[in-house]
Amino acid sequence: MNNLFFYDLIFLVLFSLAVTIFLYIKRKNLKREGLMYLYRTKFGMEFIDYIGGKHKKKLKALSYVVIASGYLLMITMVYLLGQLLYFYIKSPDIIRAIKVPPLMPLIPYLPSLFKIDFLPPFYFTYWIISIAIVAIFHEFSHGIFMKFNNIKIKSTGFGFLGPFLAAFVEQDEKQMVKKSKFAQITVLSAGTFANLVLSILFFLLLAVFFVLAYAPSGAMFNTYTFGPVVISGITMVDGVSINNASSGTILTLINQNNLTNNLILGTQNNTLELTKITTKDKIYFITIDNLKEQLKLNNSFIIAYNDFPAINAGLRGSIIKINEDKVSSYIELGRVMKNYNPGETVKIKTRDGNEILEYNLVLAEESNKTSSRAVLGIGIIEQSTRLISKISDFFNFFKQPATDYQPRFNSDLVIFIYNLIWWIAIINISVALANMLPMGIFDGGRMFMLTMVAITGSKRAGEAAFRIATWIISTIFILLMLSWAVAIFF
């Protein structure tokens, strides 16, 4: 994808140049507001007038859905904000791994700048297409419900901040405030409703495209099999014998003998530096640092890797074949493994990026009370928080778990299109949620204030509730940034 990055940079330069030339030619029609230049037009007015004026019965029925979606998005966003604060305070290690400030705007190349490997690349091409779709549909939806509620639209247009664009539909504010609270709330929530619908549509498109363009091509794993080791049963650490083992005696043993990770396992350029732990009848592997951390907890046991073939071979990549049996998914791996017995030698083929690797392994035995089975010694563990895991599962409902997928044709083209659709869907739902925050200049802020006025029957009380909500959310943002700063710099 390096070529795509190069072409994307060229597109960024050319687009910026085109915007600069446009702004210069149209400089007499531009109006500066803050850091942005606004270019007012009548673009899309006929479309807005047609939809908003000719489909009043449908829009009246849709108004209730639009308002309900606004409140749903507002409640969801407040809940997610609370969960995010809890996550930032509770999980500093994950914050250090993510690195991105919580209030960082989504800018082109952000995953590359912060080396975020769990997000796809975010090229300028993706950004400009996504923003165009998000902004135009968001603003036109506002405009359609303005027309439906007989609120005059002064202009439509675009805002420019360098190469970054925005769209707007400008209403007659005096007419807006004279309308009923129901009408105003409908207009305010219409933009986010459009983004919510677009997000759903693009996620469905993503699922269809994925099924058509990708094929399951391997079983993924992210850990070797591990299990509990009773500390009192440990007889040897890194080849050094120990009697009457306890957390204290093992820590003393490690310090007195300067034990390090002297055991080297692995093949195929996947070197694992570990320490061997021996009990009466089994062998386990662990790093010295991890061992010391667990011993300091003074539990009766530690968790260590089992002495299984995968860790001994340093198995890596996605498993695509066992002998002549193709493996297309993690579920398929389980079925294939049932064909083999403990002690059999098998040839494992894996794919790691563009590299195909081969391993010859002797299958181990894993026994329970009723039976035994052949195992490689690999597994899957959840590496994210419960909240992130739920969100990830929701957005990847069309994928089998722990399964590697490969494009069916032209890899670069398939990956480019898939990531583009993914970003459009994600940015739409992100804008829909963020814009319903009950604070400040967001549509959700004004919607919240109108709602509180309607509930309390007092404009003064509604405005006070709005100020309190803005203060609370602003405080949460400050706490998020402080939690991030503490995790990163301390």
C-alpha positions in Angstrom: 0.0 0.0 0.0 3.0 2.3 -0.1 2.1 3.3 -3.7 -1.4 4.2 -2.5 0.1 6.4 0.2 2.3 8.2 -2.4 -0.6 8.8 -4.8 -2.7 10.0 -1.8 -0.1 12.6 -1.0 -0.2 13.8 -4.6 -4.0 14.0 -4.4 -3.7 16.0 -1.1 -1.3 18.5 -2.8 -3.4 18.8 -5.9 -6.7 19.2 -3.9 -5.1 21.8 -1.7 -3.9 23.7 -4.7 -7.4 23.5 -6.3 -9.0 24.9 -3.2 -6.5 27.7 -3.0 -7.2 28.7 -6.6 -10.9 28.5 -6.0 -10.7 30.7 -3.0 -8.7 33.2 -4.9 -11.0 33.3 -7.8 -14.1 33.5 -5.6 -12.5 35.8 -3.0 -15.2 38.5 -3.4 -17.9 36.0 -2.5 -16.2 34.7 0.6 -16.9 35.8 4.1 -14.5 35.1 7.0 -16.0 33.8 10.2 -13.4 32.9 12.8 -10.7 30.7 11.2 -13.0 29.6 8.3 -14.0 31.1 5.0 -17.6 30.7 4.1 -18.8 30.4 0.5 -22.6 30.9 0.3 -24.5 29.5 -2.6 -28.0 28.2 -3.6 -26.6 24.8 -4.1 -29.2 22.1 -3.5 -32.0 24.5 -2.7 -34.3 23.1 -5.4 -33.7 19.6 -4.1 -34.5 20.7 -0.5 -37.6 22.6 -1.6 -38.8 19.6 -3.6 -38.4 17.0 -0.8 -39.4 19.3 2.0 -42.4 20.8 0.2 -43.8 17.8 -1.8 -43.6 15.1 0.8 -45.1 16.7 3.9 -47.2 13.7 5.0 -44.3 11.4 4.9 -42.0 13.9 6.7 -44.7 14.5 9.3 -44.7 10.7 10.1 -40.9 10.6 9.9 -40.6 13.5 12.4 -41.4 11.2 15.3 -38.7 8.7 14.2 -36.2 11.6 13.7 -36.8 13.0 17.2 -36.7 9.5 18.8 -33.4 8.8 17.1 -32.0 12.1 18.4 -32.8 11.2 22.0 -31.5 7.7 21.6 -28.2 9.1 20.2 -28.0 11.6 23.0 -28.5 9.0 25.7 -26.1 6.6 24.0 -23.4 9.3 23.8 -23.7 10.3 27.4 -23.5 6.6 28.4 -20.4 6.0 26.2 -18.8 9.2 27.5 -19.2 7.9 31.1 -17.8 4.5 30.1 -14.9 6.1 28.3 -14.0 8.1 31.4 -14.1 4.9 33.5 -12.0 3.1 30.9 -9.4 5.9 30.8 -9.1 6.0 34.6 -9.0 2.2 35.1 -6.8 1.1 32.2 -3.7 3.3 31.9 -1.7 0.5 30.2 -4.2 0.4 27.3 -4.2 4.2 27.1 -0.4 4.1 26.8 -0.7 1.6 24.0 -3.3 3.6 22.1 -1.5 7.0 22.6 -4.1 9.1 20.9 -5.5 12.0 23.0 -9.2 11.5 23.7 -10.2 14.8 22.1 -8.0 14.4 19.1 -10.0 15.3 15.9 -10.0 12.7 13.2 -7.4 13.9 10.7 -5.9 12.1 7.7 -3.1 9.7 8.5 -4.0 9.6 12.2 -3.5 5.8 12.6 -0.1 6.1 11.0 1.0 9.2 13.1 0.2 7.4 16.3 1.1 3.9 15.0 -2.4 2.5 15.8 -2.3 -1.0 14.3 -5.9 -1.9 15.1 -7.3 0.8 12.7 -7.0 0.6 8.9 -5.0 3.4 7.1 -6.8 6.7 6.9 -5.8 8.4 3.7 -6.7 11.9 2.7 -8.8 10.4 -0.1 -10.9 8.5 2.6 -11.2 11.7 4.6 -12.4 14.0 1.9 -14.9 11.5 0.5 -16.2 10.6 4.0 -16.5 14.3 5.1 -18.3 15.2 1.8 -20.9 12.4 2.3 -21.3 13.1 6.0 -21.6 16.9 5.7 -23.8 17.1 2.7 -26.4 14.6 3.9 -26.3 16.0 7.4 -26.9 19.6 6.3 -29.4 18.8 3.6 -31.5 16.8 6.1 -31.6 19.9 8.3 -32.7 21.9 5.3 -35.4 19.4 4.3 -37.0 19.7 7.7 -36.6 23.4 7.8 -38.6 23.6 4.5 -41.1 21.1 6.0 -41.6 23.4 9.0 -41.7 26.5 6.8 -38.5 28.0 8.1 -36.8 30.2 5.5 -33.4 28.9 4.3 -31.1 31.9 3.6 -28.4 29.9 1.8 -26.4 26.8 1.5 -22.7 26.6 1.1 -19.3 25.4 2.1 -16.7 26.3 4.7 -13.0 26.2 4.0 -10.2 25.7 6.6 -7.2 25.1 4.3 -7.9 21.8 2.5 -10.5 20.9 5.1 -14.1 21.4 4.1 -17.5 21.8 5.8 -21.0 22.2 4.5 -23.8 24.3 5.9 -27.5 25.2 5.5 -28.2 28.6 6.9 -31.7 29.1 8.3 -33.5 32.3 9.3 -32.9 32.2 13.0 -35.7 34.6 13.9 -38.2 32.2 12.2 -36.5 29.2 13.8 -37.0 30.4 17.4 -40.7 31.3 16.7 -41.5 27.7 15.8 -42.8 25.1 18.2 -40.3 23.2 20.3 -41.3 20.0 18.5 -40.5 21.6 15.1 -37.2 23.0 16.3 -36.2 19.6 17.8 -37.1 17.9 14.6 -34.8 20.2 12.6 -32.0 19.9 15.1 -32.1 16.1 15.2 -32.6 15.7 11.4 -28.9 15.9 10.6 -27.8 13.2 13.0 -30.7 11.0 11.9 -29.4 11.2 8.3 -25.9 10.2 9.6 -27.4 7.3 11.6 -29.2 6.0 8.5 -26.1 6.4 6.3 -24.0 4.6 8.9 -26.4 1.6 8.9 -26.6 1.6 5.1 -22.8 1.7 4.7 -22.3 -1.0 7.3 -24.7 -3.2 5.4 -22.9 -2.4 2.2 -19.6 -3.2 4.0 -21.0 -6.6 4.9 -22.2 -7.4 1.4 -18.9 -6.2 -0.1 -16.9 -8.3 2.4 -18.8 -11.5 1.7 -18.4 -10.9 -2.1 -14.7 -9.8 -2.0 -13.1 -11.7 0.8 -12.8 -15.4 1.5 -12.0 -17.1 4.9 -8.4 -18.3 4.5 -7.0 -19.3 7.8 -7.3 -19.7 11.6 -5.9 -16.9 13.7 -4.5 -17.1 17.3 -2.9 -14.6 19.6 -1.6 -16.6 22.5 -0.1 -20.0 23.3 -2.0 -22.2 25.7 -1.5 -21.3 29.3 -2.7 -22.6 32.7 -2.3 -22.4 36.4 0.9 -23.6 38.2 0.7 -24.3 41.9 3.6 -22.4 43.5 4.2 -25.0 46.2 4.6 -27.7 43.5 7.5 -25.9 41.6 10.7 -27.8 41.9 13.0 -25.9 39.5 13.3 -22.4 38.0 15.6 -21.9 35.0 17.4 -25.1 35.9 18.0 -24.1 39.5 16.4 -26.5 42.1 14.3 -25.2 44.9 12.8 -26.9 48.0 9.6 -25.9 49.7 8.8 -23.4 47.1 6.8 -20.2 48.0 6.5 -16.8 46.4 9.2 -15.4 48.7 11.7 -18.3 48.2 11.3 -18.2 44.4 11.8 -14.4 44.4 15.0 -14.8 46.5 16.2 -17.6 44.2 15.7 -15.3 41.2 17.6 -12.4 42.8 20.4 -14.4 44.3 21.1 -16.3 41.0 20.4 -13.3 38.7 18.1 -15.5 36.7 17.1 -14.2 33.2 15.3 -15.5 30.2 17.9 -18.1 29.2 15.7 -20.4 27.3 15.4 -19.7 23.6 12.5 -21.3 21.8 11.1 -20.9 18.3 12.0 -21.2 14.6 11.3 -19.3 11.4 12.8 -16.0 12.8 10.3 -16.0 15.8 12.6 -16.2 18.8 11.0 -16.5 22.2 13.2 -15.7 25.2 11.6 -17.5 28.2 12.3 -19.2 31.5 11.5 -22.8 32.2 9.6 -23.8 35.3 9.5 -27.4 36.3 7.1 -29.2 38.6 7.0 -32.8 39.6 5.5 -34.0 36.3 5.2 -30.9 34.0 7.2 -28.1 32.3 6.0 -24.6 31.9 7.4 -21.4 30.3 7.2 -17.8 31.4 9.3 -14.6 31.3 11.2 -13.7 34.4 9.5 -10.3 34.6 6.1 -11.8 34.4 7.0 -14.4 36.9 8.2 -11.8 39.4 5.1 -9.7 39.0 2.8 -12.7 39.7 4.9 -13.8 42.7 4.5 -10.4 44.3 0.8 -10.9 44.4 1.3 -13.7 46.9 -1.3 -16.0 45.3 -1.1 -19.8 45.6 -0.5 -20.1 41.9 0.9 -18.4 38.8 -0.2 -18.5 35.2 2.4 -19.8 32.7 2.5 -21.3 29.2 2.1 -25.0 28.8 4.9 -27.1 27.3 3.0 -27.6 24.0 4.4 -27.8 20.4 3.2 -24.4 19.2 5.3 -22.4 21.7 8.3 -24.7 21.3 8.3 -24.1 17.5 7.4 -20.4 17.9 4.4 -20.9 15.7 3.2 -17.6 14.2 0.8 -16.4 11.5 -2.6 -17.8 10.5 -2.8 -21.5 10.1 -3.9 -22.3 6.6 -3.0 -26.0 6.3 -2.4 -29.1 8.4 -0.8 -31.8 6.2 -3.2 -31.9 3.2 -6.2 -30.5 5.1 -7.0 -26.9 4.3 -7.9 -24.7 7.3 -10.2 -21.7 6.4 -11.3 -20.6 9.9 -10.7 -21.2 13.6 -13.9 -23.3 13.7 -12.5 -25.4 10.8 -9.2 -25.8 12.7 -11.1 -27.5 15.5 -12.8 -29.9 13.0 -9.5 -30.7 11.3 -7.7 -31.4 14.6 -10.2 -34.1 15.4 -8.6 -36.2 12.5 -5.3 -36.4 14.4 -4.1 -38.2 17.5 -1.6 -37.2 20.1 2.0 -38.1 19.1 1.4 -37.7 15.4 3.8 -35.6 13.4 2.1 -33.0 11.2 3.2 -30.3 8.8 1.7 -27.0 9.7 1.5 -24.2 7.0 0.9 -20.6 8.1 0.6 -17.2 6.5 2.2 -14.3 8.2 1.6 -11.2 6.1 3.0 -12.1 2.6 5.2 -14.8 4.0 4.3 -18.6 3.9 5.9 -20.6 6.7 6.1 -24.4 7.4 6.5 -26.2 10.7 6.9 -29.9 11.5 5.2 -30.5 14.9 4.5 -33.5 17.1 1.0 -33.1 18.5 0.6 -33.0 22.2 -2.1 -34.5 24.4 -4.6 -32.6 26.4 -6.6 -34.8 28.8 -9.7 -34.3 30.8 -11.8 -36.6 33.0 -13.5 -38.3 30.1 -11.2 -38.2 27.0 -8.0 -36.8 25.5 -7.3 -35.0 22.3 -4.5 -33.8 20.1 -3.5 -30.1 20.5 -1.2 -27.6 19.0 -1.2 -25.3 22.1 -2.7 -22.1 20.7 -5.7 -20.0 21.8 -7.5 -16.7 21.6 -7.8 -14.2 24.4 -9.7 -11.0 24.4 -7.2 -8.2 24.3 -9.6 -5.3 24.7 -11.9 -4.1 27.4 -15.5 -5.4 27.6 -16.8 -2.1 26.0 -14.4 -2.1 23.1 -15.0 -5.8 22.6 -18.7 -5.3 22.3 -18.3 -2.4 19.9 -15.8 -4.5 17.8 -18.2 -7.5 17.7 -21.1 -5.2 16.7 -19.2 -3.7 13.8 -17.8 -7.0 12.6 -21.0 -9.1 12.8 -20.3 -10.5 9.3 -17.0 -12.0 10.2 -16.3 -15.4 11.8 -14.2 -15.0 15.0 -10.5 -15.6 14.9 -10.5 -16.1 11.2 -8.1 -14.6 8.7 -9.7 -13.3 5.5 -8.0 -12.7 2.1 -9.2 -10.8 -0.9 -10.7 -13.0 -3.7 -9.2 -10.7 -6.4 -7.0 -7.6 -6.8 -5.8 -7.2 -3.2 -5.0 -3.5 -3.3 -8.3 -2.5 -4.9 -10.4 -4.7 -2.5 -8.6 -3.4 0.6 -8.9 0.2 -0.6 -12.7 -0.1 -1.2 -13.3 -2.0 2.0 -11.5 0.5 4.1 -13.2 3.4 2.4 -16.7 2.0 3.1 -15.6 1.2 6.7 -14.4 4.8 7.3 -17.6 6.3 5.8 -19.7 4.2 8.1 -17.6 4.9 11.2 -17.4 8.6 10.6 -21.2 8.8 10.1 -22.0 7.1 13.4 -19.3 9.1 15.2 -20.7 12.4 13.9 -24.3 11.3 14.8 -23.2 10.5 18.4 -20.9 13.5 19.0 -23.4 16.0 17.5 -26.0 14.9 20.0 -23.9 15.8 23.1 -26.1 18.0 25.3 -23.6 20.8 25.5 -22.2 23.9 23.8 -22.7 24.5 20.1 -23.8 20.9 19.2 -27.3 20.3 17.9 -27.8 18.1 21.0 -27.1 21.1 23.3 -29.9 23.2 21.9 -32.2 20.1 21.7 -31.5 19.4 25.4 -32.3 23.0 26.4 -35.6 23.0 24.5 -36.5 19.7 26.1 -35.8 21.0 29.6 -37.8 24.1 28.8 -40.7 21.9 27.8 -40.4 19.7 30.9 -40.0 22.5 33.4 -42.2 25.1 31.6 -39.5 27.7 32.3 -37.0 29.1 29.8 -34.8 30.1 32.7 -34.7 26.6 34.1 -34.1 25.1 30.7 -31.1 27.4 30.1 -29.8 26.6 33.6 -30.0 22.9 32.9 -28.2 23.5 29.6 -25.4 25.3 31.4 -25.0 22.6 34.0 -24.9 19.9 31.4 -22.3 21.8 29.4 -20.2 22.2 32.6 -20.5 18.5 33.5 -19.5 17.3 30.1 -16.7 19.9 29.8 -15.4 18.5 33.2 -15.5 15.0 31.9 -13.5 16.1 28.8 -10.9 17.7 31.2 -10.7 14.5 33.2 -10.3 12.5 30.1 -7.3 14.6 29.0 -5.8 14.5 32.5 -6.1 10.7 32.6 -4.5 10.5 29.2 -1.7 12.8 30.2 -1.0 10.9 33.4 -1.0 7.6 31.5 1.3 8.8 28.8 3.8 11.0 30.7 3.9 9.5 34.2 
